[in-house]
Amino acid sequence: MKYSNIIEMDIWSSFGCFTKPFSNTGGLLTYLIPPKTSIIGIIGAILGYEFNDFKQIDENNRKYKIEELYDIKIAIQPLFDLKTKRVTFNYGYGNEKGLKNIKQDVLIEPYYKLYLSFPDSLEDKETLFLERIKNKFSIYSLYMGRNEFLLNYKYLQSLPFSNHILNINNQKVFFKNKPRIYGSLNRKNVKKTKLSSEECLTSGEIYNHNRHQNIRNLKSFYEYIIKEFPIKRKNFTDFVYSDVSFYSIIENEDCFFSKIELKDDFDLELVKIGENKWISMI
């Protein structure tokens, strides 16, 4: 499948929640980053895909229209402190059962950078999507996981799609150039990683830093790994999962994967977003 462009945009909200499927009413847990299925849902809401638009394949199977968007590639970079808070919601179950309290972990001020790439087969959808996000227009309301948490978004830029297939034969040469790989990492075929960081100083801080030769410690960054990250939802109930890892940065910080060791006989697609800057899409 061919891809030609990358769309860079930011999404944010005051709160967010992406419930993990193995949670229960005693305490619903949230993913720290939106699953790909949620991002596809956001794209579908902007394009105007209806929730219940499907074709009945047979007695037990339906094909939902939104499934045609699952070939869109995505990458995610959290730009906040990954804070959560346990909140109690009241759910109504009718007069007979009354209200029930459900505890849920909620993200505090979630902010993400998204990279999206439509396959060329969806060129018309990509054109419409770009037109709408540039004009801040959406057919349906956008949420950060729950309809209480309205989602804001901002279009940043479009880039040409240029990829590199990393494998056991070329990885040594690739990493000699000290590449920076940003955001979420498709970890399915990855054995080990290395996170590196550089301190981002303001112009005044750079002057004082050079003048007084201060030694400043860099912040430690932590790699989070999700073993079952939802990437597709078929027949509305059956999920396809993959492995993803990520880290978080906030303003005036820089962090990136500087080294990746692949599993034997596997490869990894990296997509270029700047001079020696890359992302991993899924």
Order of alpha helices (4+ residues) and beta strands (2+ residues): beta-beta-alpha-beta-beta-beta-beta-alpha-beta-beta-alpha-beta-beta-alpha-beta-beta-beta-alpha-beta-beta-beta-beta-beta
